[in-house]
Structures are given as structure tokens and as C-alpha cells.
Amino acid sequence: MGQMAERPRPALGLSIGATNLAVVTPDHAITRKPVLTLYRQRPPEVGIPSENPRLDEPGLVLTDFVDRVGEPAGIVAADGSTHRSEALVADGLRALAYTATGGRPMPDHITVSYPAHWGSAAVDALGRALSRVSEWSNRTNPLVLIPDAAAVLFAVRTQPGIAASGTIAVCDFGGSGTSLTLIDAASEYRPVAPTVRHHGFSGDMIDQLLLTYVMSELPSTGGLDPDSISAIGSLARLRGQCRIAKERLSATTFTSLADGLPHGEIRLSRDDFEETIREPLDGFVRVLEQTLSRSGIPGLAGIIAVGGGANIPAVTTTLSGHFGVPIISTPRPQLVAAIGGALRGAHGPADDGRAVPLPPAPAAPTETETETAPLAQEPADEPSEADSNAAPEPRSRTMRWYRRRPQTGSGQIGPNPGGAAS
């Protein structure tokens, strides 16, 4: 996905998402659901049993912690214990990194990318939690923490078709929302507007829309009653089928749902699916238009589509048709940030000397349907008098924010065909 003039250093890239945690090395690309299982006599495991064979005994299971990083209240487990969300993320990343290395020591160069829309409280909390992981503290080469929009640029900016001038929109279609960052290609790919978080188009919303559609197609007699306690398990299974159907319809034109339905299978077409998501997808297009207007930008030179939602053909065709610009995408868009992090780690800071500044920790945005994370400057080693009351950086000395451009050449970081994938 990216090329380098010299042989890459051993490196590992990790990315954080509400739907998946991901890791990439030169040999492996692995995703896991952000579900952490704690054990008394062994280290935690990340993921669910269908994707992680090491989940072979009961433990304390914790979920729904990624979007709560930085919140003062912790996650309350089934046994009544309370756990900080950022600590759960750090433990999950550690477990995932060891999965990628097969339990062997981790490489010297590790980059963690966090959601670009996160506020300063979340980023600071994550940095502190990562610094408490023994493998990542007191390292000769400090662990690097960057926004996922920066990691995406490391991964794709040398690809054919990406604009060398004009404004590029980085659209990250995630499970809990879509993030939008505008980049000026001619100015070393610097951000030109705050990262916007839009909750009106997300993987979770699409799953719910499909579930509603399927429920409407059930016969009026003998169908599932969503208010019935006995139907809760059936609805949960049906929602899971809708998620699988969404993924299948990204690659094929028809699929069906059958498991547990009272009157046999329901057949779904891609046309049905695209019609179901049309309204929220058009809503995101309007958000992108409004963001361009607020920033005084007349048009786009290109769009980078990443995240699991970028697999949906209607997403890329709608953006291309409406804005009339090239869409840069990859075969596994949910891995792009982790791949970019691995490239950043493999290439290191001593490249061509041109930094790629992206929005670091902003103030926490207001919770609305569409959030805007204000840009902030790269923190200095010593705070100025005006900054004396600012929240401390997560790792002011041992965790630096490198944002530099990879060169083109012969080496490549990313999974080879023999690597593990999930």
C-alpha cells in the first residue's frame, strides 16, 4: 500500500475503532471485536470466540468501552468491579499486538492510531493508559500515538490517483459514526478544517435499518413481537444476520436471511439494501457539502474512503456521482489506519523532513448528531505561560507525535498473502 526507498524497520501498527481493533505487521493483518475477557491466572484476551481460539475458558467479559475512553465513570463488570475504559483499550491492544507477533517480543517501532474526532480528555487518558503497559513504557523507541486520519495518509498518499493539489476529504465510515477530515494536498496534506463526527450514518445504524426492513417483510401473523421478552434473543440473532447480510451485499447482489425466521427465508437484494440506506447516506453528503461551505472550499480534488462502511458500493458511487471526483479506496478499508501506522513505524521520523501535522487533542466536542473537533497546534516540549492551565499531554517525553511522509521505493509494509487475517 505504501513504498519506501530503504528496507523497512520491523514495525507494528495498531488502530482503535468502535467496531474493530486492528493490527498490521509485514506478515499479518488481524482484526478483533473490542471485547476484552479478563482472567485471574492469565493475561486478558481480546475479541469474540468465533475470531479468537484462545477464548477457551470462562472469564470476565467487558464490552462497549471504546467510545467511553476519557469518561470519568468506568465500565461496571458483571461481578461489580469497575474498569477504566482507556485501560481496557490498552489491554486489548497489548493482547492484539501479541497475537500478531505469535507471543514473541514486539518490534521496536509501534504506532497506535486513535479516532481523529476524539477530544483531549480521551487522547490524554489513552496516552496515560498505554504508558502503564509494561511492554510500552521505558522503551528505547517510544510508542507513537497519532490520529487515524494521519495514519490513513501514510497508507494511501503514494497511491496512483491521489491528488497532489486541492482539497481531499478523508471519510472514515465507522460502526458508531462517520468522521470527516479535509486535507490540503498542496500544503503537505495539512488539515484545513476541524474533524467532523457525524452520527447520522454508521454501521450500527445500517444494521438497525436492515432489521427494521426485514421486520416489515415478515408476515403479519406469526411474526416476531419486538415487545415480547421471548423474542429478544430472536431479534438479537436477526440483527446479527442483518449485519452479515450487509457485508454480503457489499460483494454480491442477492443474499437471504433464514435462521430463526417463523416463515422461512427472506431474500434481500442490493437494490433493497441501497434504498434502505439512501436517506442517511444522502444526509452525510449534505454534511460534507456544509463542511466545505463553512471552510470556504469551492470543491474537492478527491475523496479517501476508509472504514468498514467504505466496503458498501453505494457509498463510493454516491460520493463519486455527487462530487465528480476520484474516490481512493482499498480492498480492506477497515485496515487502512493500522497499515498506515505500520508504515509510519517502519519508515520512522528521519524521512524527507516534511511533517504532516494533523489535529491532535482538541477539546471534547459537544454530543450532537454532527460533532466538530477543533484543531490544535502540536504541543511544545515546555508549555508557554498561556498554556499553563492546559491538560498534560499523554506522553510529553516518552510518547511523541511524529507526522511525517513516507517515501516511495522498493519496500512495503502490509500483510502478505500468507498472513493471518480476520
C-alpha positions as CSV (number, residue, x, y, z in Angstrom):
1,M,0.0,0.0,0.0
2,G,3.0,2.3,0.6
3,Q,6.5,2.1,-0.8
4,M,9.8,3.0,0.8
5,A,13.3,3.6,-0.6
6,E,15.1,1.6,2.1
7,R,14.3,-1.7,3.7
8,P,11.6,-1.1,6.3
9,R,12.4,-1.5,10.0
10,P,10.4,-4.1,12.0
11,A,7.2,-2.3,12.9
12,L,3.7,-2.8,14.1
13,G,0.6,-0.6,13.6
14,L,-2.5,-0.7,15.8
15,S,-5.8,1.1,15.2
16,I,-8.8,1.7,17.5
17,G,-12.4,1.7,16.3
18,A,-15.7,1.2,18.0
19,T,-16.3,-1.9,15.8
20,N,-12.8,-3.3,15.4
21,L,-9.4,-3.1,16.9
22,A,-6.8,-3.9,14.2
23,V,-3.1,-4.7,14.0
24,V,-0.8,-4.9,11.0
25,T,2.8,-6.2,10.6
26,P,4.7,-7.1,7.5
27,D,3.3,-10.6,7.7
28,H,-0.1,-10.3,9.4
29,A,-3.3,-8.3,9.4
30,I,-5.7,-9.1,12.2
31,T,-9.0,-7.5,13.4
32,R,-10.8,-8.3,16.7
33,K,-14.0,-7.0,18.1
34,P,-13.4,-4.6,21.0
35,V,-14.4,-7.2,23.6
36,L,-12.0,-7.9,26.4
37,T,-12.1,-11.0,28.6
38,L,-10.2,-10.8,31.9
39,Y,-8.8,-13.9,33.6
40,R,-7.4,-14.4,37.1
41,Q,-4.4,-16.6,36.1
42,R,-3.5,-15.4,32.6
43,P,-3.4,-12.2,30.6
44,P,-6.6,-10.7,29.0
45,E,-7.8,-11.8,25.6
46,V,-9.4,-9.6,23.0
47,G,-12.2,-10.4,20.6
48,I,-15.1,-13.0,20.5
49,P,-14.8,-16.8,20.4
50,S,-15.5,-17.0,16.7
51,E,-12.4,-15.0,15.9
52,N,-10.1,-15.8,18.8
53,P,-9.4,-19.5,19.6
54,R,-7.7,-18.6,22.8
55,L,-11.0,-17.7,24.4
56,D,-11.3,-21.3,25.6
57,E,-12.4,-20.8,29.2
58,P,-14.8,-18.5,31.1
59,G,-13.7,-15.1,32.2
60,L,-15.0,-11.6,33.0
61,V,-16.2,-10.1,29.7
62,L,-16.3,-6.3,29.1
63,T,-17.7,-4.5,26.1
64,D,-18.7,-1.0,24.9
65,F,-15.6,0.7,26.2
66,V,-14.0,2.3,23.1
67,D,-16.4,5.2,22.8
68,R,-16.2,5.8,26.6
69,V,-12.4,6.4,26.7
70,G,-11.7,9.5,28.9
71,E,-15.1,9.5,30.7
72,P,-14.8,9.8,34.5
73,A,-17.1,6.9,35.1
74,G,-15.7,3.4,34.5
75,I,-17.2,0.3,33.0
76,V,-19.0,-1.8,35.6
77,A,-18.4,-5.5,35.0
78,A,-20.8,-8.4,35.8
79,D,-19.1,-9.0,39.1
80,G,-19.5,-5.4,40.2
81,S,-15.9,-4.4,39.6
82,T,-15.2,-1.1,37.8
83,H,-12.7,-0.7,35.0
84,R,-11.4,2.4,33.2
85,S,-12.3,2.3,29.5
86,E,-8.8,3.5,28.4
87,A,-7.2,0.7,30.5
88,L,-9.4,-1.8,28.7
89,V,-8.4,-0.4,25.3
90,A,-4.7,-0.5,26.3
91,D,-5.0,-4.1,27.5
92,G,-6.9,-5.0,24.3
93,L,-4.2,-3.5,22.1
94,R,-1.5,-5.3,24.0
95,A,-3.3,-8.7,23.6
96,L,-3.8,-7.9,19.9
97,A,-0.1,-7.0,19.4
98,Y,1.0,-10.3,20.9
99,T,-1.4,-12.1,18.7
100,A,0.3,-10.6,15.7
101,T,3.8,-11.5,16.9
102,G,2.8,-15.0,17.9
103,G,3.7,-14.3,21.5
104,R,7.2,-13.2,20.6
105,P,8.7,-9.8,21.7
106,M,7.1,-6.8,19.9
107,P,9.1,-4.9,17.3
108,D,10.9,-1.7,18.4
109,H,8.7,0.6,16.3
110,I,5.0,0.7,17.2
111,T,2.4,3.2,16.2
112,V,-1.1,3.5,17.7
113,S,-3.8,5.4,15.8
114,Y,-6.8,6.8,17.7
115,P,-10.1,8.2,16.3
116,A,-9.4,11.7,14.9
117,H,-12.6,13.1,16.4
118,W,-11.5,12.2,19.9
119,G,-11.2,15.1,22.4
120,S,-8.2,15.9,24.6
121,A,-9.7,14.1,27.6
122,A,-9.9,10.8,25.6
123,V,-6.4,11.2,24.0
124,D,-4.7,12.1,27.3
125,A,-6.4,9.2,29.0
126,L,-5.4,6.8,26.3
127,G,-1.8,8.0,26.5
128,R,-1.6,7.5,30.2
129,A,-3.1,4.0,29.9
130,L,-0.7,3.0,27.2
131,S,2.3,4.3,29.3
132,R,1.2,1.9,32.1
133,V,1.6,-1.2,29.9
134,S,5.0,-2.6,30.8
135,E,5.9,-3.5,27.2
136,W,5.3,0.1,26.1
137,S,7.0,2.0,28.9
138,N,10.6,2.9,29.2
139,R,11.2,1.9,25.5
140,T,14.3,3.0,23.6
141,N,12.0,3.9,20.8
142,P,8.9,5.5,22.3
143,L,5.5,4.3,21.2
144,V,3.9,6.8,18.8
145,L,0.4,8.0,19.1
146,I,-1.3,9.7,16.1
147,P,-4.8,10.4,14.8
148,D,-6.2,7.8,12.5
149,A,-6.6,10.4,9.7
150,A,-2.8,10.8,9.8
151,A,-2.3,7.1,9.6
152,V,-4.6,6.9,6.6
153,L,-2.5,9.4,4.8
154,F,0.7,7.4,5.5
155,A,-1.1,4.5,3.9
156,V,-2.6,6.0,0.8
157,R,-0.8,9.2,-0.2
158,T,1.6,7.4,-2.6
159,Q,-1.2,5.5,-4.4
160,P,-1.9,6.3,-8.0
161,G,-4.8,8.7,-8.5
162,I,-4.4,10.7,-5.3
163,A,-4.4,14.4,-6.0
164,A,-1.2,16.5,-5.5
165,S,-3.1,19.7,-5.1
166,G,-6.5,20.8,-3.9
167,T,-8.7,19.6,-1.0
168,I,-9.1,16.0,-0.2
169,A,-11.8,14.6,2.1
170,V,-10.8,11.7,4.3
171,C,-14.1,10.0,5.1
172,D,-13.9,7.2,7.8
173,F,-17.2,5.2,7.8
174,G,-17.2,3.5,11.1
175,G,-19.5,1.4,13.3
176,S,-20.7,4.2,15.5
177,G,-20.4,7.2,13.1
178,T,-18.5,8.8,10.2
179,S,-15.5,11.1,10.6
180,L,-14.7,13.7,8.1
181,T,-11.3,15.5,7.8
182,L,-10.4,17.9,5.0
183,I,-6.8,17.9,3.8
184,D,-4.9,20.4,1.6
185,A,-2.8,18.3,-0.7
186,A,-0.6,21.1,-1.8
187,S,0.4,22.1,1.7
188,E,2.0,18.8,2.8
189,Y,-1.5,17.3,3.3
190,R,-2.3,19.6,6.2
191,P,-5.9,19.7,7.6
192,V,-7.8,22.8,6.6
193,A,-10.9,22.3,8.8
194,P,-11.8,20.6,12.0
195,T,-12.5,16.9,12.0
196,V,-16.3,16.4,11.9
197,R,-18.0,13.5,13.6
198,H,-21.4,12.6,12.1
199,H,-23.6,10.1,13.9
200,G,-26.3,10.0,11.2
201,F,-24.6,7.4,9.1
202,S,-22.9,4.4,10.8
203,G,-22.6,0.7,10.6
204,D,-24.8,0.3,13.7
205,M,-27.5,2.5,12.1
206,I,-27.4,0.5,8.9
207,D,-27.8,-2.8,10.8
208,Q,-30.8,-1.3,12.6
209,L,-32.3,-0.1,9.3
210,L,-31.9,-3.5,7.7
211,L,-33.5,-5.1,10.8
212,T,-36.5,-2.7,10.5
213,Y,-36.8,-3.6,6.8
214,V,-36.7,-7.3,7.5
215,M,-39.3,-7.0,10.3
216,S,-41.6,-5.2,7.9
217,E,-41.3,-8.0,5.4
218,L,-42.4,-10.7,7.9
219,P,-46.0,-11.9,7.6
220,S,-48.4,-10.1,9.8
221,T,-49.3,-13.4,11.5
222,G,-46.7,-15.4,13.3
223,G,-44.1,-12.7,13.1
224,L,-41.7,-11.6,15.9
225,D,-43.2,-9.4,18.5
226,P,-40.4,-7.0,19.5
227,D,-42.1,-6.2,22.8
228,S,-42.1,-9.9,23.8
229,I,-39.4,-10.9,26.2
230,S,-39.1,-14.3,24.5
231,A,-38.4,-12.6,21.2
232,I,-35.4,-10.6,22.4
233,G,-33.0,-13.4,21.7
234,S,-34.5,-13.9,18.2
235,L,-34.2,-10.2,17.5
236,A,-30.6,-10.2,18.6
237,R,-29.9,-13.1,16.2
238,L,-31.8,-11.5,13.4
239,R,-29.8,-8.2,13.9
240,G,-26.6,-10.3,13.6
241,Q,-27.9,-11.8,10.4
242,C,-28.6,-8.3,9.1
243,R,-25.0,-7.3,9.8
244,I,-23.8,-10.3,7.9
245,A,-26.3,-9.6,5.0
246,K,-24.9,-6.0,4.9
247,E,-21.4,-7.4,4.4
248,R,-22.5,-9.9,1.8
249,L,-24.4,-7.3,-0.2
250,S,-21.1,-5.4,-0.5
251,A,-19.8,-8.2,-2.6
252,T,-22.9,-9.8,-4.2
253,T,-26.3,-8.6,-5.5
254,F,-28.5,-11.0,-3.5
255,T,-28.5,-12.7,-0.1
256,S,-31.0,-14.3,2.2
257,L,-31.9,-14.5,5.9
258,A,-33.4,-17.6,7.3
259,D,-32.1,-18.6,10.7
260,G,-35.0,-18.4,13.3
261,L,-37.5,-16.7,11.0
262,P,-41.0,-18.0,11.5
263,H,-41.9,-18.4,7.8
264,G,-38.7,-19.4,6.1
265,E,-36.1,-17.2,4.5
266,I,-36.3,-13.6,3.4
267,R,-34.4,-12.7,0.3
268,L,-32.6,-9.3,0.1
269,S,-31.2,-7.6,-3.0
270,R,-28.6,-5.0,-3.2
271,D,-31.2,-2.6,-4.6
272,D,-33.3,-3.2,-1.4
273,F,-30.3,-2.5,0.7
274,E,-29.3,0.7,-1.1
275,E,-32.8,2.0,-1.0
276,T,-32.9,1.3,2.8
277,I,-29.7,3.4,3.4
278,R,-30.4,6.1,0.9
279,E,-31.7,8.7,3.2
280,P,-28.9,8.6,5.8
281,L,-26.3,8.4,3.1
282,D,-27.7,11.5,1.4
283,G,-27.6,13.1,4.9
284,F,-23.8,12.5,5.0
285,V,-23.4,14.0,1.6
286,R,-25.1,17.1,2.9
287,V,-22.8,17.2,5.9
288,L,-19.8,17.1,3.6
289,E,-21.2,19.9,1.5
290,Q,-21.9,22.0,4.6
291,T,-18.4,21.4,5.9
292,L,-16.9,22.5,2.6
293,S,-19.1,25.6,2.6
294,R,-18.1,26.5,6.2
295,S,-14.5,26.2,5.3
296,G,-14.8,28.4,2.2
297,I,-13.8,25.5,-0.1
298,P,-15.5,25.5,-3.5
299,G,-14.9,21.8,-4.3
300,L,-12.9,18.7,-3.8
301,A,-9.9,17.2,-5.7
302,G,-10.6,13.7,-4.3
303,I,-12.1,11.6,-1.5
304,I,-10.4,8.9,0.5
305,A,-13.0,6.4,1.8
306,V,-11.9,4.2,4.7
307,G,-13.6,2.2,7.5
308,G,-15.8,-0.8,7.2
309,G,-18.6,1.3,5.6
310,A,-16.4,2.1,2.6
311,N,-16.9,-1.5,1.5
312,I,-20.5,-0.7,0.6
313,P,-20.6,0.1,-3.2
314,A,-23.4,2.7,-2.8
315,V,-21.1,4.7,-0.5
316,T,-18.4,5.2,-3.1
317,T,-20.7,5.5,-6.1
318,T,-22.8,8.1,-4.3
319,L,-19.8,10.2,-3.4
320,S,-18.3,9.9,-6.9
321,G,-21.5,10.7,-8.6
322,H,-22.3,13.7,-6.4
323,F,-18.9,15.3,-6.2
324,G,-17.5,14.1,-9.5
325,V,-14.0,13.4,-8.1
326,P,-11.8,10.3,-7.8
327,I,-12.5,8.0,-4.8
328,I,-9.4,6.4,-3.3
329,S,-10.3,3.2,-1.6
330,T,-8.6,-0.1,-0.7
331,P,-9.7,-3.8,-0.7
332,R,-9.8,-3.8,3.1
333,P,-10.6,-0.3,4.1
334,Q,-11.1,-1.2,7.8
335,L,-7.3,-1.9,8.0
336,V,-6.0,1.3,6.4
337,A,-5.2,3.1,9.6
338,A,-3.3,0.1,11.1
339,I,-1.4,-0.2,7.8
340,G,-0.6,3.5,7.9
341,G,0.6,3.1,11.4
342,A,2.9,0.2,10.4
343,L,4.3,2.3,7.6
344,R,4.9,5.2,10.0
345,G,6.7,2.9,12.3
346,A,8.7,1.2,9.6
347,H,9.8,4.4,8.0
348,G,10.4,6.4,11.2
349,P,10.8,10.2,11.7
350,A,14.1,10.5,9.7
351,D,12.5,10.7,6.3
352,D,12.4,13.7,3.9
353,G,12.0,16.1,6.8
354,R,8.4,17.3,5.9
355,A,6.0,16.9,8.8
356,V,2.3,16.1,8.3
357,P,0.5,18.0,11.1
358,L,-2.9,16.7,11.8
359,P,-5.4,17.7,14.6
360,P,-4.1,16.4,17.9
361,A,-6.1,16.5,21.1
362,P,-8.9,19.1,20.8
363,A,-11.4,20.0,23.5
364,A,-14.1,17.4,23.8
365,P,-16.9,18.2,21.2
366,T,-20.5,18.6,22.2
367,E,-22.6,15.5,21.8
368,T,-24.8,16.2,18.8
369,E,-25.7,14.4,15.7
370,T,-22.7,16.0,14.0
371,E,-19.7,17.0,16.1
372,T,-16.8,19.2,15.2
373,A,-13.4,18.7,16.8
374,P,-11.4,21.9,16.7
375,L,-7.8,21.9,15.5
376,A,-5.0,22.3,17.9
377,Q,-1.3,23.0,17.5
378,E,1.5,20.5,18.0
379,P,2.4,20.7,21.7
380,A,5.8,22.2,22.6
381,D,8.2,20.4,24.9
382,E,7.6,23.1,27.5
383,P,4.2,24.8,27.9
384,S,4.1,28.6,27.4
385,E,2.5,30.8,30.0
386,A,-0.7,30.8,28.1
387,D,-0.7,27.0,28.1
388,S,0.0,26.6,31.8
389,N,-3.6,25.5,32.6
390,A,-3.9,23.1,29.7
391,A,-4.3,19.4,30.4
392,P,-1.0,17.5,30.3
393,E,-0.1,15.7,27.1
394,P,-0.4,11.9,27.4
395,R,3.3,11.2,27.0
396,S,5.1,14.5,26.8
397,R,8.5,12.9,26.9
398,T,8.2,9.2,26.1
399,M,5.4,9.2,23.6
400,R,5.9,11.6,20.6
401,W,3.6,12.6,17.8
402,Y,5.5,12.1,14.6
403,R,3.7,13.0,11.5
404,R,6.0,12.5,8.5
405,R,5.6,11.5,4.9
406,P,6.8,8.0,3.7
407,Q,9.0,7.9,0.7
408,T,8.5,5.7,-2.4
409,G,10.8,2.9,-3.1
410,S,11.1,-0.9,-3.0
411,G,10.0,-2.0,0.4
412,Q,6.4,-2.4,1.5
413,I,4.6,-2.8,4.8
414,G,1.3,-4.6,4.9
415,P,0.0,-8.2,5.0
416,N,1.4,-10.6,2.5
417,P,-0.9,-13.3,1.0
418,G,0.2,-15.8,3.6
419,G,-0.5,-13.6,6.6
420,A,-3.4,-14.2,9.0
421,A,-6.5,-12.1,8.5
422,S,-9.8,-11.8,10.1
